[in-house]
Amino acid sequence: MSGSIYGNLFRISTWGESHGKGIGVVVDGCPAGLELCEEDIQLFLDRRKPGQSKFSTPRKEADAVEILSGVFEGKTTGTPISMIVFNKTQRSGDYSEIANYYRPGHADLTYDTKYGFRDYRGGGRSSGRETIGRVAAGAIASKILSQLGVSVLAYTKSIGDCEITSFDKGEIMNNPLYMPDANAAKKASDYLEECIANHNSSGGKIECIVSHLPAGVGEPAFEKLNANLAKAVTSIGAVKAFEIGDGIDVAKATGLTNNDQYEYDETGKVVKLTNHSGGILGGISDGSDILIRASIKPTPSILATQSTINKDGENIDVNIKGRHDPVIVPRAVVVVESMVAITILDMLFMSITSNMDSVKKFFN
């Protein structure tokens, strides 16, 4: 199986299965001298670990990370950083009966079709636990970016039809849904209670803002910043759509309403009057906030009866057993944030050689 490596100069390689011994990642390209410890990584992992509220799977995992290489005396050495999280509470027996049939909405059928074999315990590599490696790497990328003055912030924009109407950054960590609007979080919680009662699940949207990224990050044609962000975010298993700036609404816009017009401010700096483009033009950052959204599908594993097929050529009805999230969105917030941070950092590193002045500055 190929396709487990992402990035150019800041590169990650994730490995492991949901019900295997552990999940991990190797990070290559982290500069030497970054102060780093397991607590830095754990802060990020704690935001995605299961069992934190009634709206996440009851599977209890500490998701405690161990750094195996690349850090000495509290600082990165410049060599590959290897990290592991051991799986502690696998209940593989919950999945034994699905070995012979294909769950609706899962990768069971496509994995079997491609490989002729699959790890049916929790989905193997297609499980959401694969994102542990992404989040661990994202913690490192975010720490480097913070030292460069760049911030990445993700939050839940909507769950079902319950969408935020106000923004309070301090509220994001105050509710289990990671919504910056307390009223919207209450409405979304009530809605999810209904979903649970009806043996159903919900989807939603995650929004992410990148602030203080300088203009000039991104490469023309096939390495555009927006293209790489789209690849990074849509590589997350539950993401079904990606938007930047005004997103799908540009299809209803006109040139006059969609163009971001410029002016000089009182200091002579070029500023945009609006940000319909989401901070990227021609695949290159323009210095304003980068605004993206990811649409997350409902959890496919639900208790309600569904129709499917088995390997014996029969049409059957199934009720999915096991421990599952009624909504994926809250735990996916930090995953989106991590993949955005990894991409931004990688593209920032690539931009260092974009012109002679930058090269001279580096060597002088």
Secondary structure, 3 states (H helix, E strand, C coil): CCCCEECCCCEEEEEECCCCCEEEEEEECCCCCCECCHHHHHHHHHHHCCCCCCCCCCCCCCCCEEEEECEECCEECCCCEEEEEECCCCCHHHHHHHHHECCCCCCHHHHHHHHCCCCCCCCHHHCHHHHHHHHHHHHHHHHHHHHCCCEEEEEEEEECCEECCCCCHHHHHHCCCCCCCHHHHHHHHHHHHHHHHCCCCECEEEEEEEECCCCCCCCCHHHCHHHHHHHHHHCCCCEEEEEECCHHHHHHCCHHHHCCCEEECCCCCEEECCCCCCCEECCEECCCCEEEEEEECCCCCCCCCEEEEECCCCEEEECCCCCCCCECHHHHHHHHHHHHHHHHHHHHHHHCCCCHHHHHHHHC
